[in-house]
């Protein structure tokens, strides 16, 4: 029985009833109102599962709260998004992307991508993660976005009404990935993402960001 459920103290009561260095009971379940916990209270150094600079959990229990507070790291976010992936070539490429992201902002393909995406946010539901993640990809190419933007609605994307015409490889890859995230199709595989000849480093990062948005929302782009 928990006495602090539905309050910001609930995660701490759960932690206090757990055994140090062991995965908590119900690991992976949703913690109520994590977004109300101050950033100072989610610092790793105060966590029972953090020892000698390392966390014993595969995924931080406070990750969504950290994302909301803007204190999550690219490493933490990507580790959670791709926790089920075991394909070595992809893992190696992901680690390289994480290292590069820690040194510079890699949230957008360029200034035009950032501008178009933020403008598109004004007319779509911020809670619809399928639409958000797909639009993030579609706006990464100016020509692609110009051709498909009229088919994007507040809570939906009419992929069946889109006519791409003649587009380059970059635009087509972004379109296929957006379609996969929105409809659940499988045009792009993990193997494709791991292939440096097929997916450029910058494109790889943008797709990884889109997958993070699909799971956690736009907050993943606002981390320190």
SULTAJO-V283285 format. One record per run of one state. SS is the DSSP state (h for helix, s for strand, l for the rest). FROM is the first residue (numbers start at 1). TO is the last residue. Records with the same first field share a line. If there is no record, write none. Layout:
BEGIN
SS=FROM-TO + FROM-TO
END
This chain:
BEGIN
l=1-9 + 17-33 + 37-38 + 43-43 + 47-49 + 52-53 + 56-62 + 70-73 + 82-87 + 102-110 + 124-128 + 139-141 + 154-155 + 158-158 + 162-168 + 184-189 + 195-200 + 217-217 + 223-224
h=10-16 + 34-36 + 39-42 + 44-46 + 63-69 + 74-81 + 88-101 + 111-123 + 129-138 + 142-151 + 159-161 + 169-183 + 190-194 + 201-216 + 218-222
s=50-51 + 54-55 + 152-153 + 156-157
END
